[in-house]
Every structure is written in C-alpha cells, then in structure tokens.
C-alpha cells in the first residue's frame, strides 16, 4: 500500500454521481448541423484548410495547427462545409469565434485510417502525429498533449482519473467500459516519455472503475492508487502532491520535479490516434442534473448543446445549462454553443438543484477559506487586494497559484463570490502585461525612427558638404572642361530652338490683299517695338536691383 | 607637529584620490528619473501633452517643468503611478486629457489614397508603409492610435477605427453581486 501525502484543505460537496452511472455509455445521435470551433485548445487557434462547399470525410483535418502551441481540428462526420464563420462558442465572454459549420451527409465515410507502430518511430515524429490528430488534454485545460509529452527520463507519470467534481462521471464510465484501451494509451505515453513509474490516481467513490483498471493493468507495471474522495484531488498539482509527495513549486511546471500528469481520457484518445489512426472527433460527455434520463454519451465534437440535451430529456423546470461541473463549470448563455474537446459534462440546472446563492455579507476575516484552499494561499487577503485593485500586492500573495477551484466560495460564510475576484484580477494583470509589452514595442520603434531621421539628416549634410568641398576645390566655376562642355551644350540647345522658330513660316499668306499685308506689317512692327522696350525695361530693372543689393 | 601634518596631508590625498576615482567610475549618465517616468508613459507618442513624444514629456516631468496630469491616453492610471513615483499628490486630469478614448487604430481608405507620403512622415512609430504614388497601408499591430497621421492627409482618407474586443483581449469584469440587506444597513450606519 502506497503512502499518500494529503494536500492542504479541500472540501467534500455532495457527489450526485450515481444518477448518471446506472446505464452504460451510449452514442449520441448524429445532429443535423455540426459547429466545430477552430479554437478548442490552449494556444493559437487552428487555421482552416477547407473551403465553403467542400465535401469532407469523417476524420479529415479541417483546421491545421498554427504555430508551436496548437493542435489540429477534424471533421466529426462526413458531409459538406456549409460555412466558415463566427459562431457562438462556450466561453465566459459569450463572444463568438471562427468555426467550421458542417452538414453531415449521414454516410459516415471515414478517411483512410492508419495505425502507427509507436515503438518503431522517433518520439518527435510521434508527437507531431498527435498534434495533427488534435490530441489535447481532455481534463478541461485542453493544453496540446504533444508539448507535455516532450519530456524524457521522467521519474513518475501520473494519470489523473480522480474526477473529483460532483456530477461528472465521464472518466468513471470510460474506465469501467474501456479500461484495456486506456491502459494501451498509457503505455504509449510511458514509451514516449520513458517514465520509470506510472501511477493512476482514482478516487475511492469509483470502485467499479478501480477494479476494471486494476484488472487491465495486470502485468503492465502500472499502479492503480486509490485516493480518498476530496475535492479538488483531480487538480494536477494537488494529485501529484497526493501521490508522490512532491510539490510543484510556484510558477514551475511538473516536469521540473520529474513528474508529468495527464487525464485518463487523454490516454484513451492517444490510443485511438496511434493504434487506430482516429483523430479526436468525439468525446464522452455526462448529461446530468435536472434530467429524466441522465447518462453518459459519446458525442461528436461540434454537436450543439441545445440539440444534444434532448436525448437525456431535461425536465420542464430546467432553467439553464452548465458546461463542466458545479464548482468550476461555465453557465451557458446560448444553447446553440457546440460541444468542444473541453466539454466533459452538461448539467441541467433548476431553481431546486441550484438555488441562487444567498446575498453576500461583508468578509469577517474568519479564514475558513484559507483552511479550505488546496493551493495553500490566503484567499481572504487575495480577495482584499483584488477588490482594491491592488494587483501588485495580489501577485506578491501568489495570485497565479490559485487554481480557481471554488473551495473558498463553497465554505465562505458570507457567500462572497471570491473566485470572481481572482479571475478579474488575473485578467487585469494579463491585460496590463500586454499593454506594457505593446508600449515597450512602440518606444523601441519610436526611438529607432528618431535615430533613422537623425541618420538621414547627417547623411544629407555629409553629401552637401562633399559637394561644397568639390566646388571649392575648382574655383573658376567648377572643373573647367566640364563646365565649358555644359555651357556649350546649353548654347547649342538654345540655338537649335531659335533656328526652329525662325524656320516656321506663317501659312495662308501667299495671296494676301494689300490691306491685310499692311495690317500684318503694322503688327510686326509693333511687336518688334514692344520687344525692344521690354528688353530695355528689363535692363533698367536689373541695374536697379544691382544697386539695391550693393 | 610635522608628523601630524604629514599624516593629515597623506589622509587628505588618499581620500581625495578615492573620491575622484569613484566620481569617474560610478558616474550617472543623464537623469535616471527620466527612464522611470518614461517607463510609465504609454508610448503612444501622440503629443497631446504638448510635448513632441513621450520621452520629451518624461524629461519635462523629471525636471519638474510639466504637470503629471497631461497624458490623455494614459488617463487616471498613469497619472496615479506618476504621483506614486514622484511622491506628489494625485491631480485631476487636465481638461484636454480627461476624455478617455477607446483603443483605436488608423485605417487608410485605399480607394481615396493618392500616395502622397505625408502620413507616414508624420507617424511616430513607422507604422505606415508605402512610397510616393503608391497606396499606403497601416500596420495594425504597430499602430498606437495617436491620430498624428490625420491632419497631414490632403484627401482625408484616414479614419480611426476602434479595436474590437476579441477573445484574446477579453477581460473578466469587476464582480458585481447583490449584498444582503443587513450588510447594506451596516454600510449606511457607518457612512
């Protein structure tokens, strides 16, 4: 029996898990329309690689990974691309994002699927294939897995199967029904990362899953560790502490202490991607809460939530839907949002199941939040600083170690929405950091521009100086020959123009009557006269100017 | 008597040498306060403060020649940080700086642009590219929204467009929640 190393704090809310585990996993019906967002993972959204009107096959890549931290997105069913446009996505902002809208043709024709012999190929190559298969962490953070797999000589590989949040049972059902496949996925991870030890942490409220996993792990050397049911033991840092006793330092990543942690459903998708050549196009979603037939369904990514929930028959008094668990879940404002890779659970809410929280009272500094905080922070202080917008101080109190688990909210006798304050403070700090970087860039560009203008000025001045020096070197109007040649050329041009002018003879003057001829002569005379007097006036003016200047 | 004199002179020469060395070795170039003030200013380079850019304004603040409440893009936040840095009382923003504007970038209407190059000569951060008699365009990612390109344009083809709040720049709002009647009474009593 392995000794466990309990983390600080934690709570034990009512579980509500049994209602959705009475029946096995069922396949959700194919919807009439699939909306597949291109941003389903941390990092850069995928770049669309299909055009409107294209026919795509099930599992065909429709969004290619863009940059290092990104993952591919695939068509969940064969059909036609109807649009690539902004569609509502599950996000706290309620803002839409670029999505590919598919109309399934119902034929379910797959792309050519090819299994990979992961022992035969280079780990880097395997990681690239996982990126192209759209494998991301399915525990909720949806961080691209190929990046996390890039660690070798690991001490411990932790498989997170704790599933600590109430209501959610998708990992539980996955392990009960597909334990052998999960274990094959874990074997691939262990191979890639050369982990010496593999620990699978499961909470003791899932005895069926524990026995299924123990049976599947026979002879593999992987150890199934039963951990006490205590929220949030399914948080990566807390589970690592619980199983290995190692604490991941503030601001550091798990591999720095020789551990890496993956969700159990991620292991399953890695198995499907490697041993069957199937990209991530579906996941298991728990439909539960205020529903007649709560159950787990295998759901295609992109299925609109409003359409999906019908299979579990929400009760008439359903007031809304939560994506995720009751502790950290996201209330959906629009039932049209699709199921994404991060969607582990849809809870129908009602006034009875989720009564509105009592009105908040002032903080009485009881520190029950500090006792419950699994990250060992001082939530009451963080609340104080976030409320006063004293972000520097909040960072000093390690605001960014907060995992937003909601334990503090749960125990607060004054019912203050503490986590909302932490989220607000974190996003403000991120925004300030972005602004600071932008202004740093603007400063650099401005300074370079000043430098450039100064340089151009100097270059111009240097050019002028060089010319002036050249002119000074040859005092009599530049270097004699050259100037003379120039003058001659100008004179020649003037002469040419004059000759041309003189050559022009007036037309229609052959048979003029004598009066007309006389008139012309008169005009010509006046003209010459005028020319002469103009010449004299100019000469006088010139001499005047000369006197004025002298 | 002579010994004492020699000791004193020796000491004076030695200490003088140390001080002279230190003044050369640890010489501070320029006013270090300018850098600190400049770091707080938003670097929009708009000149709305009356100085030709953020650095000149920073120099004026550091030498005490300018008030700290002139930066319009920085608004209240920058004014408060400047007050903190300089140890002076916060002041209300100057009238011309008091109207906050949303973040914006310039947009050139390429149908109208005649390629006169005047706008990119005015741009303080070289965020407009183009050449004579070629259509100009704005680099969105570098534009600070200072509006300095607007007045020189002879055909008024530049407009300022507000930057839309995308998912990347989205922020959580300050939490607003109902407080209980008892708590409200407490507030009323104490206030």
Contacts between the chains, C-beta under 8 A, distances in Angstrom:
chain1	res1	chain2	res2	distance
A	39	B	167	7.0
A	91	B	167	6.5
A	91	B	170	7.9
A	92	B	172	7.2
A	93	B	167	6.6
A	93	B	170	4.4
A	95	B	165	7.4
A	95	B	166	7.3
A	95	B	167	5.5
A	95	B	170	6.4
A	97	B	167	5.8
A	358	B	180	7.2
A	359	B	177	8.0
A	359	B	178	4.8
A	359	B	179	5.8
A	359	B	180	3.8
A	359	B	181	7.5
A	359	B	183	7.5
A	360	B	177	5.5
A	360	B	178	7.0
A	360	B	179	5.0
A	360	B	180	6.6
A	360	B	183	7.0
A	361	B	179	7.1
A	361	B	180	5.4
A	361	B	182	6.8
A	361	B	183	5.0
A	362	B	179	7.8
A	362	B	183	5.5
A	362	B	186	6.9
A	416	B	177	7.9
A	417	B	175	5.5
A	417	B	177	5.4
A	420	B	172	7.2
A	420	B	175	3.9
A	420	B	177	7.6
A	421	B	175	5.5
A	423	B	172	4.5
A	424	B	171	7.7
A	424	B	172	4.5
A	424	B	173	6.7
A	424	B	174	5.6
A	424	B	175	6.0
A	426	B	172	7.7
A	427	B	170	7.6
A	427	B	171	4.2
A	427	B	172	4.6
A	428	B	171	6.4
A	428	B	172	8.0
A	430	B	171	7.8
A	431	B	169	7.2
A	431	B	171	5.4
A	434	B	169	7.2
A	435	B	42	7.3
A	438	B	43	8.0
A	438	B	144	7.9
A	439	B	41	7.6
A	439	B	42	5.2
A	439	B	43	3.9
A	439	B	44	7.9
A	440	B	43	7.4
A	441	B	142	7.2
A	442	B	42	8.0
A	442	B	43	4.0
A	442	B	44	6.8
A	442	B	45	6.6
A	442	B	125	5.2
A	442	B	142	7.5
A	442	B	144	5.0
A	443	B	38	7.3
A	443	B	43	4.4
A	443	B	54	7.1
A	445	B	125	4.1
A	445	B	126	5.7
A	445	B	127	7.4
A	445	B	142	6.3
A	446	B	43	6.8
A	446	B	45	5.0
A	446	B	53	6.4
A	446	B	54	7.5
A	446	B	55	7.8
A	446	B	124	5.3
A	446	B	125	5.3
A	447	B	55	7.8
A	448	B	126	7.3
A	449	B	124	6.6
A	449	B	125	6.7
A	449	B	126	5.1
A	452	B	126	7.9
